[in-house]
Amino acid sequence: MKFVRQAWYVAGWSSEFTRIITRITIMNENIALYRTKTGKIVALQDRCPHKSLPLSMGRLIDDNIQCGYHGMTFNPEGYCVRIPGQGSIPRSAVVKNFPVQEKNDIVWIWMGPPEKADEKEIFHLEEFDNSGWKSHQGDALYFQSNYLNVAENLVDPAHVSFVHPTTLGNPESENVTVKTDISGEVLVAWRWIRDAPPVGFFKSFGNFTGNVDRWHYYYLYMPSIAVIDFGSANTSWNLKEEERHKGVRVFTVHFLTPVSETECIDRWMHLRNIQIDDEEVSRKMDEMFRLAFDEDKAILEAIQQEESRSSNQQTISLAIDKAPNVYRLRIKRMIENEVNSNT
């Protein structure tokens, strides 16, 4: 399986990286990350070019990383600066250095050619900078699932009624048509459920006593970042689509990082416009999100198991698959364009 490499992926939350060497895997590549004494993040190929021992099994000497086998030492740029007992250093004594950036307490890593990395392309939401919103990082959820299946799930409002009946959905939305917009760079799928009971999430955090108008907007950014804008408002307000800011509104953001052909990590966080100074609300929201996302995990890992088996059965496509189908096509084209640009 090929991956989109010319993109910024989340290596982890900023809090995950210290002066202790951390090993991560992205697209089947093992990478060693650590901070220099000034706090800068370094990301190097986690494999010594001598005998292939992972550098993450070594140790830091000042800002350099020393292999734990024979002591070859590499600087933050990946060049060998010392071979014990040997004065000359071969030109081939180098490990790959990955461009990294920190933004919004997130560590981003570029997996493509370093010269094509542009930090201005790093994902950003204006709500990160808005004092009227609370930003809160959640967990790193490991999926034994192809990241494409997980991404498709994040541009699919139709599954919510069936997979999350007690948290994010309820039966009232089952027959509500899903709308899509595939005209721009970001794929969008959404629906409004008017004059219906609030879902479990907003019963807990919205303090609604009667029926509400509620919405789900799913935004999928290439190649694997999703923002879900969902919320509720009193039915009597009769909110228009562009007036969602007047209601109780929450964004969940999912940063999908492919680990291998059948594994990925979903680092999720939320932003909210209610009770922004209450850390107890953040904790309780995390608990409910974990319940919902574990429901997704069970479904998607079961799908991966079935897809990994040999079968002659053909899958079918439904009207609700419009955005996921376009997503697959765009990923395919992105990979083809990268391959062609390197030939």
MOHUKA-V516301 format. One record per residue. N is the residue number from 1. RES is the residue in one letter. PSI is psi in radians with two decimals (999 if undefined). BURIAL is + if it has 16 or more other C-alpha atoms within 10 Angstrom, else -. Layout:
BEGIN
[[N	RES	PSI	BURIAL] [N	RES	PSI	BURIAL]]
END
This chain:
BEGIN
[[1	M	2.35	-] [2	K	2.69	-] [3	F	2.76	+] [4	V	2.00	+] [5	R	-0.49	+] [6	Q	1.27	+] [7	A	2.75	+] [8	W	2.17	+] [9	Y	2.74	+] [10	V	2.09	+] [11	A	-0.52	+] [12	G	3.01	+] [13	W	2.63	+] [14	S	-0.60	-] [15	S	-0.24	-] [16	E	-0.24	-] [17	F	2.28	+] [18	T	-2.74	+] [19	R	-0.01	+] [20	I	2.30	-] [21	I	2.24	+] [22	T	2.34	+] [23	R	2.25	+] [24	I	2.86	+] [25	T	2.20	+] [26	I	2.20	+] [27	M	0.73	+] [28	N	0.14	-] [29	E	2.22	-] [30	N	2.33	+] [31	I	2.36	+] [32	A	2.20	+] [33	L	2.52	+] [34	Y	2.97	+] [35	R	2.46	+] [36	T	3.07	+] [37	K	-0.43	-] [38	T	-0.02	-] [39	G	-0.04	-] [40	K	2.44	-] [41	I	2.37	+] [42	V	2.40	+] [43	A	2.00	+] [44	L	2.64	+] [45	Q	2.27	+] [46	D	1.07	+] [47	R	2.02	+] [48	C	2.36	+] [49	P	-0.08	+] [50	H	-1.21	-] [51	K	0.19	-] [52	S	0.27	-] [53	L	2.40	+] [54	P	2.28	+] [55	L	-0.42	+] [56	S	-0.20	+] [57	M	0.02	+] [58	G	-2.58	+] [59	R	2.84	+] [60	L	2.37	+] [61	I	1.85	-] [62	D	-2.08	-] [63	D	0.15	+] [64	N	2.77	+] [65	I	2.21	+] [66	Q	2.24	+] [67	C	2.42	+] [68	G	0.07	+] [69	Y	-1.04	-] [70	H	0.14	-] [71	G	0.15	-] [72	M	2.38	+] [73	T	2.33	+] [74	F	2.44	+] [75	N	3.04	+] [76	P	-0.33	+] [77	E	-0.12	+] [78	G	0.04	+] [79	Y	2.41	+] [80	C	2.29	+] [81	V	-0.10	+] [82	R	2.34	+] [83	I	1.88	+] [84	P	2.27	-] [85	G	0.09	-] [86	Q	2.17	-] [87	G	-0.69	-] [88	S	2.51	-] [89	I	2.08	-] [90	P	2.57	-] [91	R	-0.46	-] [92	S	-0.06	-] [93	A	1.30	+] [94	V	2.59	+] [95	V	2.68	+] [96	K	2.36	-] [97	N	2.28	+] [98	F	2.30	+] [99	P	2.35	+] [100	V	2.64	+] [101	Q	2.62	+] [102	E	2.27	+] [103	K	2.30	-] [104	N	0.69	-] [105	D	0.54	-] [106	I	2.42	+] [107	V	2.11	+] [108	W	2.47	+] [109	I	2.43	+] [110	W	2.16	+] [111	M	-0.08	+] [112	G	-2.94	+] [113	P	2.25	-] [114	P	-0.60	-] [115	E	-0.25	-] [116	K	0.02	-] [117	A	2.22	+] [118	D	1.93	-] [119	E	-0.32	+] [120	K	-0.25	-] [121	E	-0.02	-] [122	I	2.39	+] [123	F	2.45	-] [124	H	2.49	-] [125	L	2.44	-] [126	E	-0.41	-] [127	E	-0.37	-] [128	F	-0.55	-] [129	D	0.10	-] [130	N	2.10	-] [131	S	-0.23	-] [132	G	0.06	-] [133	W	2.52	+] [134	K	2.20	+] [135	S	2.27	+] [136	H	2.12	+] [137	Q	2.45	+] [138	G	-2.14	+] [139	D	3.09	-] [140	A	1.78	+] [141	L	2.08	+] [142	Y	2.23	-] [143	F	2.31	+] [144	Q	1.21	+] [145	S	2.52	+] [146	N	2.38	+] [147	Y	-0.44	+] [148	L	-0.70	+] [149	N	-0.69	+] [150	V	-0.74	+] [151	A	-0.73	+] [152	E	-0.69	+] [153	N	-0.46	+] [154	L	0.16	+] [155	V	0.65	+] [156	D	1.47	+] [157	P	-0.38	+] [158	A	-0.40	+] [159	H	-0.27	+] [160	V	-0.71	+] [161	S	-0.51	+] [162	F	-0.60	-] [163	V	-0.53	+] [164	H	0.96	+] [165	P	-0.35	-] [166	T	-0.10	+] [167	T	-1.13	+] [168	L	-0.12	+] [169	G	3.04	+] [170	N	2.96	+] [171	P	-0.39	-] [172	E	-0.34	-] [173	S	-0.03	+] [174	E	-0.73	-] [175	N	0.20	-] [176	V	2.23	-] [177	T	2.40	-] [178	V	2.23	+] [179	K	2.66	+] [180	T	2.70	+] [181	D	1.95	-] [182	I	0.30	-] [183	S	-0.42	-] [184	G	-3.04	-] [185	E	-0.50	-] [186	V	2.22	+] [187	L	2.43	+] [188	V	2.33	+] [189	A	2.41	+] [190	W	2.89	+] [191	R	2.66	+] [192	W	2.44	+] [193	I	1.89	+] [194	R	2.47	+] [195	D	1.04	+] [196	A	2.80	+] [197	P	2.56	+] [198	P	2.62	+] [199	V	2.94	+] [200	G	-0.67	+] [201	F	-0.81	+] [202	F	-0.25	+] [203	K	-0.64	-] [204	S	-0.68	-] [205	F	-0.16	-] [206	G	-0.26	+] [207	N	0.65	-] [208	F	2.40	+] [209	T	-0.38	-] [210	G	-2.83	-] [211	N	2.74	+] [212	V	2.85	+] [213	D	2.27	+] [214	R	2.79	+] [215	W	2.72	+] [216	H	2.07	+] [217	Y	2.15	+] [218	Y	2.08	+] [219	Y	2.19	+] [220	L	2.03	+] [221	Y	2.33	+] [222	M	2.49	+] [223	P	-0.25	+] [224	S	0.83	+] [225	I	2.31	+] [226	A	2.46	+] [227	V	2.18	+] [228	I	2.04	+] [229	D	1.92	+] [230	F	2.65	+] [231	G	-3.08	+] [232	S	2.74	+] [233	A	2.70	+] [234	N	2.35	+] [235	T	-0.60	+] [236	S	-0.34	-] [237	W	-0.48	-] [238	N	0.91	-] [239	L	2.49	+] [240	K	2.91	-] [241	E	-0.70	-] [242	E	0.05	-] [243	E	0.36	-] [244	R	-0.44	+] [245	H	-0.29	-] [246	K	-0.31	-] [247	G	-3.06	+] [248	V	2.00	+] [249	R	2.37	+] [250	V	2.40	+] [251	F	2.30	+] [252	T	2.33	+] [253	V	2.27	+] [254	H	2.11	+] [255	F	1.86	+] [256	L	2.21	+] [257	T	2.00	+] [258	P	2.27	+] [259	V	-0.83	+] [260	S	-2.94	+] [261	E	-0.42	+] [262	T	0.33	+] [263	E	2.59	+] [264	C	2.90	+] [265	I	2.31	+] [266	D	1.80	+] [267	R	2.08	+] [268	W	2.64	+] [269	M	2.99	+] [270	H	2.72	+] [271	L	2.48	+] [272	R	2.74	+] [273	N	0.28	+] [274	I	2.57	+] [275	Q	0.88	-] [276	I	-0.26	+] [277	D	0.14	-] [278	D	1.82	-] [279	E	-0.43	-] [280	E	-0.59	-] [281	V	-0.72	-] [282	S	-0.79	+] [283	R	-0.78	-] [284	K	-0.65	-] [285	M	-0.73	+] [286	D	-0.76	+] [287	E	-0.76	-] [288	M	-0.67	+] [289	F	-0.69	+] [290	R	-0.70	+] [291	L	-0.81	-] [292	A	-0.77	+] [293	F	-0.48	+] [294	D	-0.53	-] [295	E	-0.74	-] [296	D	-0.75	+] [297	K	-0.78	+] [298	A	-0.76	-] [299	I	-0.85	-] [300	L	-0.59	+] [301	E	-0.58	+] [302	A	-0.69	-] [303	I	-0.75	-] [304	Q	-0.71	+] [305	Q	-0.74	-] [306	E	-0.71	-] [307	E	-0.46	-] [308	S	-0.26	-] [309	R	2.66	-] [310	S	2.28	-] [311	S	2.47	-] [312	N	0.00	-] [313	Q	2.29	-] [314	Q	2.43	-] [315	T	2.76	-] [316	I	2.82	-] [317	S	2.40	-] [318	L	2.98	-] [319	A	-0.59	-] [320	I	-0.14	+] [321	D	0.15	+] [322	K	-0.92	+] [323	A	-0.81	+] [324	P	-0.67	+] [325	N	-0.72	-] [326	V	-0.65	-] [327	Y	-0.85	+] [328	R	-0.74	+] [329	L	-0.72	-] [330	R	-0.70	-] [331	I	-0.76	+] [332	K	-0.77	-] [333	R	-0.66	-] [334	M	-0.75	+] [335	I	-0.76	+] [336	E	-0.72	-] [337	N	-0.65	-] [338	E	-0.74	-] [339	V	-0.78	-] [340	N	-0.61	-] [341	S	-0.28	-] [342	N	0.00	-] [343	T	999	-]]
END
